């Protein structure tokens, strides 16, 4: 990264903010491209003529703004434009990524069938005492970049043999609708925040403890019948969640 037209102004705002603005401008104008790797902090420290602590503060701010992302053991890279996740309609991950012009794919981490559900899952999925669940755990990617970890619990009676379908290339919505003739009607979504565990960080190419957006989504079939429950974790800097709201004038 060439430092043309840059010099620290000792009378302006803090050094890390000046460095943040310089790198920000280079990303916005296209001098730094998505996927491009930045030099290590010790190199940037020497090039900018500031301490590594100052460089780290600037880089942390760029990461928090979603302009850069870190890959454990590899370095810091220019981020792609964040994916939009509209909450006004129910979309599958594959549909969202295709709408963004990205190629979706999955890595199947675990599939377990005919599990005895915990009481909490039994209640939320409205299961009888004899019904069992199937658990599908996948890493979701867009253009080969990890975008989310997704754990799905579904009534096994609804999807016999689903473990034999292509869960790496096909959307779960597509499988349910085309292979099992199920009609997905609506979903209830709750959002929260969590810190990435070592396991999650390794799969999502993050640092342990980085913030994740947590989603709990219960999806329903027609007649208000619960279909499946999804627990998903998203790197906070790779998504923008959006919602259109009407004012309640009542």
C-alpha positions as CSV (number, residue, x, y, z in Angstrom):
1,X,0.0,0.0,0.0
2,X,1.7,3.2,-1.2
3,X,1.3,6.2,1.2
4,X,1.0,8.9,-1.4
5,X,-0.2,12.3,-0.2
6,X,-0.2,11.2,3.4
7,X,1.6,12.7,6.4
8,X,0.7,12.9,10.0
9,X,-0.6,16.3,11.0
10,X,0.4,16.8,14.6
11,X,-2.2,19.6,15.1
12,X,-5.2,17.7,13.8
13,X,-7.3,14.9,15.3
14,X,-5.7,11.8,16.8
15,X,-3.2,9.9,14.6
16,X,-5.3,6.7,14.5
17,X,-8.3,8.7,13.1
18,X,-6.1,10.3,10.4
19,X,-4.9,6.8,9.4
20,X,-8.4,5.4,9.5
21,X,-9.6,8.2,7.2
22,X,-6.7,7.6,4.8
23,X,-7.4,3.9,4.4
24,X,-11.1,4.5,4.3
25,X,-10.7,6.9,1.4
26,X,-8.5,4.4,-0.5
27,X,-11.1,1.7,-0.1
28,X,-14.0,4.0,-1.2
29,X,-12.2,5.3,-4.3
30,X,-11.1,1.8,-5.3
31,X,-7.4,2.0,-4.7
32,X,-7.8,-0.9,-2.3
33,X,-10.0,-3.7,-3.7
34,X,-12.2,-6.3,-2.0
35,X,-10.1,-9.3,-0.9
36,X,-6.8,-7.3,-1.1
37,X,-4.5,-8.0,1.9
38,X,-3.1,-5.2,3.9
39,X,0.5,-5.3,5.2
40,X,1.2,-6.5,8.7
41,X,0.8,-4.1,11.6
42,X,4.6,-3.8,12.1
43,X,5.0,-2.8,8.4
44,X,2.2,-0.3,8.6
45,X,3.7,1.1,11.8
46,X,7.0,1.8,10.1
47,X,5.4,3.1,6.9
48,X,3.1,5.5,8.7
49,X,5.7,6.5,11.3
50,X,3.5,5.7,14.3
51,X,3.3,3.1,17.0
52,X,1.7,-0.4,16.5
53,X,-0.8,0.6,19.1
54,X,-2.0,3.5,16.9
55,X,-2.1,1.2,13.9
56,X,-4.1,-1.4,15.8
57,X,-6.7,1.3,16.9
58,X,-7.1,2.5,13.3
59,X,-7.5,-1.1,12.0
60,X,-9.9,-2.0,14.8
61,X,-12.1,0.9,13.8
62,X,-12.0,-0.1,10.1
63,X,-13.0,-3.6,11.1
64,X,-15.8,-2.4,13.3
65,X,-17.1,-0.3,10.4
66,X,-17.1,-3.4,8.1
67,X,-14.4,-2.1,5.8
68,X,-11.8,-4.7,6.7
69,X,-12.0,-8.2,8.1
70,X,-9.4,-10.4,9.8
71,X,-8.7,-14.0,9.1
72,X,-7.0,-15.9,11.9
73,X,-3.4,-16.8,11.0
74,X,-3.6,-15.0,7.6
75,X,-4.0,-11.3,8.1
76,X,-6.3,-8.4,7.4
77,X,-8.2,-7.9,4.2
78,X,-10.4,-5.4,2.5
79,X,-14.0,-6.5,3.0
80,X,-16.6,-6.9,0.3
81,X,-19.7,-4.8,0.4
82,X,-21.9,-6.1,3.2
83,X,-24.7,-8.4,2.3
84,X,-28.2,-6.9,2.8
85,X,-30.6,-9.0,5.0
86,X,-34.1,-7.5,4.6
87,X,-36.4,-8.5,7.4
88,X,-39.6,-7.5,5.7
89,X,-40.0,-10.9,3.9
90,X,-38.9,-14.5,4.6
91,X,-35.9,-15.4,2.3
92,X,-33.6,-18.3,2.3
93,X,-29.9,-17.7,2.6
94,X,-29.5,-18.9,-1.0
95,X,-32.1,-16.4,-2.2
96,X,-30.5,-13.5,-0.3
97,X,-27.0,-14.2,-1.7
98,X,-28.3,-14.6,-5.3
99,X,-30.1,-11.3,-5.0
100,X,-26.7,-9.8,-4.0
101,X,-25.1,-11.3,-7.1
102,X,-23.1,-13.8,-5.0
103,X,-22.8,-17.6,-5.4
104,X,-24.2,-19.4,-2.3
105,X,-22.8,-22.7,-1.1
106,X,-22.7,-24.7,2.1
107,X,-20.4,-27.0,4.1
108,X,-22.4,-29.7,5.9
109,X,-20.8,-30.0,9.3
110,X,-23.3,-32.5,10.9
111,X,-26.6,-34.1,10.1
112,X,-28.4,-36.1,12.8
113,X,-31.8,-37.8,12.5
114,X,-34.4,-39.2,14.8
115,X,-33.2,-37.3,17.8
116,X,-35.3,-37.1,20.9
117,X,-36.0,-33.4,21.3
118,X,-35.3,-31.4,24.4
119,X,-38.4,-30.0,26.1
120,X,-37.8,-26.5,24.7
121,X,-37.6,-27.7,21.1
122,X,-40.5,-30.0,21.6
123,X,-42.6,-27.1,22.8
124,X,-41.5,-24.6,20.1
125,X,-42.0,-27.1,17.3
126,X,-45.3,-28.4,18.7
127,X,-44.2,-32.0,18.7
128,X,-45.9,-35.0,20.3
129,X,-44.2,-37.3,22.7
130,X,-43.4,-39.8,20.0
131,X,-42.1,-37.4,17.3
132,X,-38.4,-37.0,16.7
133,X,-36.2,-34.2,15.1
134,X,-33.5,-33.9,12.5
135,X,-30.6,-31.6,13.2
136,X,-28.7,-30.0,10.3
137,X,-25.6,-27.9,11.0
138,X,-24.0,-26.0,8.1
139,X,-21.5,-23.3,7.4
140,X,-23.0,-21.0,4.8
141,X,-20.8,-19.3,2.3
142,X,-21.1,-16.6,-0.5
143,X,-18.4,-16.5,-3.1
144,X,-16.5,-18.9,-0.8
145,X,-16.5,-16.4,2.0
146,X,-18.0,-17.7,5.3
147,X,-21.2,-15.8,6.0
148,X,-23.0,-17.7,8.8
149,X,-23.2,-20.8,10.9
150,X,-26.7,-22.3,10.8
151,X,-28.2,-24.9,13.0
152,X,-31.7,-26.2,12.0
153,X,-34.0,-28.4,13.9
154,X,-37.0,-29.9,12.0
155,X,-39.6,-32.5,12.6
156,X,-38.2,-35.8,11.2
157,X,-41.7,-36.9,10.1
158,X,-41.8,-33.9,7.7
159,X,-38.6,-34.7,5.9
160,X,-37.8,-38.5,5.8
161,X,-34.5,-39.1,4.1
162,X,-33.5,-35.4,4.0
163,X,-29.9,-36.5,5.0
164,X,-29.5,-38.0,1.6
165,X,-30.3,-34.7,-0.3
166,X,-27.7,-32.3,-1.5
167,X,-27.5,-30.0,1.5
168,X,-24.3,-28.4,0.3
169,X,-25.6,-26.9,-2.9
170,X,-29.4,-26.7,-2.3
171,X,-31.4,-24.3,-0.2
172,X,-33.4,-25.9,2.6
173,X,-36.4,-23.9,1.5
174,X,-36.1,-25.4,-2.0
175,X,-35.7,-28.9,-0.7
176,X,-38.9,-28.6,1.5
177,X,-40.9,-27.0,-1.2
178,X,-39.9,-29.1,-4.2
179,X,-39.0,-32.5,-2.7
180,X,-41.5,-32.6,0.1
181,X,-44.3,-30.4,-1.3
182,X,-44.4,-28.3,1.9
183,X,-45.7,-24.7,1.7
184,X,-43.7,-22.3,3.8
185,X,-45.9,-19.4,4.9
186,X,-44.1,-17.2,7.5
187,X,-41.5,-16.9,10.2
188,X,-40.9,-15.3,13.6
189,X,-37.4,-13.8,13.9
190,X,-35.5,-12.6,17.0
191,X,-32.1,-10.9,16.8
192,X,-29.4,-10.6,19.4
193,X,-25.7,-10.4,19.9
194,X,-23.1,-12.9,21.1
195,X,-19.3,-13.3,21.1
196,X,-17.7,-15.8,18.9
197,X,-16.5,-19.0,20.6
198,X,-13.2,-20.5,19.5
199,X,-15.2,-23.1,17.4
200,X,-17.3,-20.4,15.7
201,X,-14.4,-18.1,15.1
202,X,-12.4,-20.9,13.4
203,X,-15.2,-21.7,11.0
204,X,-16.2,-18.1,10.3
205,X,-12.5,-16.9,9.9
206,X,-12.7,-14.5,12.9
207,X,-10.9,-13.8,16.1
208,X,-12.3,-15.5,19.2
209,X,-14.6,-13.1,21.0
210,X,-15.5,-11.0,18.0
211,X,-19.2,-9.9,17.9
212,X,-21.7,-12.0,16.1
213,X,-25.3,-11.2,15.2
214,X,-27.5,-14.1,16.6
215,X,-30.8,-15.0,14.9
216,X,-33.5,-17.3,16.2
217,X,-36.1,-18.0,13.5
218,X,-39.2,-20.2,13.8
219,X,-40.6,-21.0,10.4
220,X,-44.2,-22.0,9.8
221,X,-46.0,-24.0,7.2
222,X,-49.6,-23.3,6.2
223,X,-52.2,-23.6,8.9
224,X,-49.7,-22.1,11.3
225,X,-47.9,-25.4,11.8
226,X,-44.2,-25.0,12.9
227,X,-41.8,-26.4,10.3
228,X,-38.3,-25.8,11.6
229,X,-36.3,-23.8,14.0
230,X,-33.1,-22.1,12.9
231,X,-30.3,-20.8,15.1
232,X,-27.9,-18.7,13.0
233,X,-24.7,-16.7,13.8
234,X,-23.5,-14.0,11.5
235,X,-20.2,-12.0,11.5
236,X,-21.4,-8.5,12.5
237,X,-19.3,-6.8,9.7
238,X,-20.6,-8.9,6.8
239,X,-24.3,-8.1,7.0
240,X,-26.6,-5.1,7.2
241,X,-30.1,-6.1,8.6
242,X,-32.8,-3.8,7.3
243,X,-36.5,-3.4,8.0
244,X,-39.2,-1.2,6.6
245,X,-41.6,0.1,9.2
246,X,-45.0,1.8,9.0
247,X,-45.9,4.3,11.7
248,X,-48.7,3.2,14.0
249,X,-51.2,6.1,14.0
250,X,-53.7,4.2,16.0
